[in-house]
Amino acid sequence: MIIEFKVKNYLSFKDEQILSFEATSDKYMQEYYCIDLPDGERLLRFAMIYGANASGKTNILLALDFLRQICVRSNERGQETGFIPFKFDENTKNEPGYFEIALFINNIKYIYSVSLDSQIIYEEKLVFYPGTQPALVFERKYNTDNDDFILKTGSRVDVDTVELSVLKSNTLNNMTIISGMRKTNINFQELNTVFDWFYNQFDRIIRPWNDLYRETVHNISNGEEDYKQFILENLEIADFNIKNIDVVYEDPSEYVDDYGSSNMLAENHARYYRTKVYFTHEINGQESQLSIDLQSSGTLRYMGLLGRLKEAIVQSKILNIDELEDSLHPDLVNHFINSFLFYSKKENSQSQFIFTTHNINLLAEDFIRKDIVWFTEKDEQGSTKLFSLDDFNIRKNLSFLNAYKAGKFGAVPNIGIL
C-alpha cells in the first residue's frame, strides 16, 4: 500500500508536493476506508482529486505512473527516461526531478526515492524498516567524472558482491536499479519485493480514451467463471439489464470464397480466430441478444472499469483512474466507488483507489470524509499546489459541496466575464 508520495520538478510541479494516505483520527466509515497496520498506523484506501482544467490534477496520476514505469521498464543505451521538468522556470527546466514513495509491503515499510533527468539517474535510494529504525537496502550515486555510478548496499541485506556486480552491469545510467532487476536473476530479497510491487501491484494509469472493455472480454473468454459472474452481477445492479455475455470464436478456415475454395486468410492464418461478443439483454421478461457493436460507450466503459476493479480487489492493486466519470452517469460513479469500498472490506483487500474527477456532486454524498478529498490549484507562476480538504477547518455538518462552489477551498476555474 502507498503511505505517501512526493514529487518535485516534474510536469507542473515546481516545488515538492505530497499526496498522503495516512488517515486522520476521523472514525467515520473507517471499516471501509482504513487499513490498520501492525505498527498502529492507519492507511486510507482512497483518494479523489479535484481541480480546474489544466490545474495539474491529472499530473499527480501521471507522476505516479511515471515512477511505476521507470521502476519496471528496461531502457536501451541512449534511450530517454521520459522525464519532463517544470518548464516555466529557467532553473528547474535544467534540473533533475525528484520522486519519493513510502510503501507498506508484507508488513514491512519501504521508502524509495530517485532523482533523474531525461538522460541520467543521479541518485537512487531504498530503505526498509526491519524494526523500528530504517536500514539501507541500496544507495546509488552518479559520478560525472567517469560517467558511471557508485552502488552500495546496507549491512542488513544479504547479497554477495558477485550478484551486486551483475545487477550493476545490467543497469544503465538511464535505468533505475529496481528496473535492472528485470534483467537479472539474483537473490536480492528486499529489492525483489519492491520490484514485484511496482510490476504486479501498481496498475498502469487509466485514461478516458483507454478501451478497457477489450481486457474484460479477454478475461471473460479465458473461462474464469468467478470473474464473469462479478462483471454480470455488477452490471445488473447498475441497471444495464444485461444477463449474459458470450464470447464466440469463429474459425476463418471454415470460410470459403465465391469459387468454393477457402480464402487466403483461412489457408495461411487458420490459427487466428475472429472474435464476436454478444450481450443478452432482458426487457420485460424477454431476452434479446445484441452484439458488442450495439452497446453504448457508457456500458463498455463501465464493463471495462469493473474488470479492472475485480483485478484490483483480488490482487490488492493500486487503481489509478483519470476522469472517473467519463461516459458515466453520476449514479454509476457513486456505484463504482461504493463497489470498491464494499469489496475491499469484504475481501480484506489492501487495494487503493486514486482518481481525478470534475463531478463535484460527490462532495455532497454521505460516504465522503475529509481526508480522502484533495485539490489542485496553480499559482501565478503556473506551478501546481496539492492540498487536502482536511487542511480546512470546516465542520462535518456543513456542506462540502456548497463550500467548494462558494470558492472556500479554491481549485475552481477563474472564469472571466464576456
Helices and strands as residue ranges (DSSP letters): E 2-8, E 17-20, H 30-33, E 34-36, E 42-44, E 46-51, H 57-72, G 92-94, E 97-105, E 108-116, E 121-128, E 135-143, E 148-153, H 161-169, H 177-180, G 181-183, H 189-196, I 197-201, H 213-221, H 225-237, E 242-250, G 252-254, H 264-268, E 274-283, E 286-291, G 292-294, H 297-315, E 318-321, H 330-346, E 352-356, G 360-364, G 370-372, E 373-378, E 384-388, G 389-391, H 400-405
